Amino acid sequence: MVPVLAFLLGFALGWHRAKARGGDRLDKLQYAAVHGIFFTMLAFVGIVILERLTVP
């Protein structure tokens, strides 16, 4: 569930950043996709770190 939320948050942030820079629809989609993927990867890394730090 966390990676899905991270993707949606990144997607929204990327869309907003492209819109603020005056990008067209394809620019917004590219920014949104890249931000979404990046946030998802950060979420996966965070999950792995938390799993490694927990006591078995």
Backbone bond lengths (Angstrom), bond angles and torsions (degrees), N, CA, C in turn:
res aa  C-N    CA-C-N  psi(-1)  N-CA   C-N-CA  omega(-1)  CA-C   N-CA-C  phi
1 M - - - 1.449 - - 1.532 111.13 -
2 V 1.310 115.93 -36.56 1.465 119.63 -179.52 1.524 111.73 -63.09
3 P 1.349 119.78 -44.93 1.471 118.12 178.55 1.527 113.42 -61.89
4 V 1.311 117.41 -34.65 1.467 120.17 178.59 1.528 110.15 -65.64
5 L 1.318 116.22 -44.17 1.467 119.71 178.13 1.527 111.00 -65.47
6 A 1.330 116.44 -38.46 1.464 120.02 177.79 1.524 110.51 -63.38
7 F 1.333 117.14 -41.30 1.463 120.21 178.18 1.524 110.66 -62.68
8 L 1.316 117.06 -45.46 1.471 120.11 -179.10 1.524 111.67 -64.16
9 L 1.324 116.66 -39.61 1.459 120.49 177.71 1.526 110.26 -64.92
10 G 1.322 117.05 -45.44 1.457 120.76 178.18 1.516 112.16 -64.00
11 F 1.323 116.47 -39.81 1.457 120.98 178.12 1.527 110.39 -60.04
12 A 1.321 116.03 -46.89 1.466 120.14 -179.44 1.530 110.95 -64.76
13 L 1.321 116.95 -41.24 1.461 120.36 179.41 1.525 111.29 -65.06
14 G 1.322 117.07 -43.57 1.460 120.55 178.46 1.513 112.37 -62.98
15 W 1.324 115.83 -41.99 1.474 120.30 178.11 1.527 110.25 -60.90
16 H 1.321 115.83 -44.05 1.468 121.07 -179.04 1.533 110.90 -64.59
17 R 1.328 116.59 -43.04 1.472 119.79 -179.40 1.522 111.17 -64.17
18 A 1.327 117.42 -41.73 1.464 120.02 179.18 1.524 110.86 -67.43
19 K 1.316 116.10 -37.49 1.467 120.38 178.58 1.526 110.26 -65.07
20 A 1.330 116.58 -40.02 1.462 120.59 -179.94 1.516 111.65 -66.76
21 R 1.333 117.18 -27.90 1.460 120.69 179.38 1.528 112.42 -89.45
22 G 1.324 116.64 2.63 1.459 120.21 176.05 1.521 114.17 81.35
23 G 1.320 117.86 27.39 1.455 120.83 -178.87 1.519 112.51 -78.39
24 D 1.324 115.13 156.99 1.458 119.08 176.36 1.534 109.45 -84.52
25 R 1.319 117.05 -170.86 1.470 121.49 -173.62 1.527 112.40 -61.13
26 L 1.336 116.98 -42.24 1.463 119.79 -179.22 1.532 111.68 -69.06
27 D 1.327 117.47 -35.59 1.461 120.57 175.13 1.529 110.40 -62.24
28 K 1.323 115.87 -43.52 1.467 120.23 179.51 1.519 111.04 -62.59
29 L 1.333 116.75 -42.52 1.465 120.19 179.09 1.524 111.49 -65.07
30 Q 1.326 117.33 -40.02 1.461 119.90 179.82 1.526 110.63 -66.79
31 Y 1.306 117.86 -48.15 1.460 121.16 178.42 1.534 110.04 -59.05
32 A 1.328 116.00 -44.79 1.457 120.24 -178.22 1.523 111.09 -63.23
33 A 1.323 117.58 -43.80 1.469 120.66 -179.67 1.526 111.26 -64.40
34 V 1.315 117.01 -45.38 1.466 120.32 -178.70 1.522 110.84 -64.94
35 H 1.311 117.49 -44.33 1.462 120.12 178.30 1.529 110.95 -64.62
36 G 1.324 116.70 -40.79 1.454 119.97 178.46 1.514 112.49 -61.70
37 I 1.323 117.00 -44.64 1.464 120.85 178.80 1.528 110.59 -65.42
38 F 1.322 117.13 -42.09 1.460 120.85 -179.99 1.528 111.19 -62.64
39 F 1.323 117.17 -45.94 1.469 120.25 179.49 1.522 110.76 -64.69
40 T 1.327 117.36 -36.88 1.462 120.60 177.88 1.525 110.76 -64.28
41 M 1.329 116.71 -42.78 1.465 119.89 178.14 1.522 110.85 -63.50
42 L 1.332 117.49 -40.36 1.459 120.40 176.41 1.523 111.04 -62.12
43 A 1.321 117.01 -39.03 1.465 120.67 178.50 1.523 110.41 -64.31
44 F 1.329 117.78 -42.91 1.463 120.70 178.61 1.526 111.41 -63.27
45 V 1.317 117.25 -41.60 1.467 120.59 178.15 1.528 109.87 -63.81
46 G 1.319 116.40 -42.63 1.467 119.87 177.60 1.513 112.26 -62.36
47 I 1.313 117.48 -40.15 1.461 121.26 178.54 1.524 110.73 -64.02
48 V 1.331 116.29 -43.73 1.464 120.10 179.59 1.528 110.69 -63.06
49 I 1.317 116.49 -43.79 1.471 119.94 179.20 1.522 110.37 -62.47
50 L 1.322 117.81 -45.00 1.462 120.40 179.14 1.527 111.88 -63.09
51 E 1.322 116.80 -38.43 1.461 120.42 178.44 1.530 111.04 -66.86
52 R 1.312 116.82 -37.06 1.469 120.30 179.56 1.525 111.51 -70.93
53 L 1.325 117.15 -31.51 1.462 120.70 -177.16 1.525 113.72 -82.89
54 T 1.321 117.19 -16.91 1.455 119.42 -178.83 1.520 110.11 -74.50
55 V 1.310 115.41 147.05 1.457 121.32 -179.70 1.519 108.93 -81.70
56 P 1.339 117.83 130.90 1.470 120.01 -177.58 1.510 113.76 -66.34
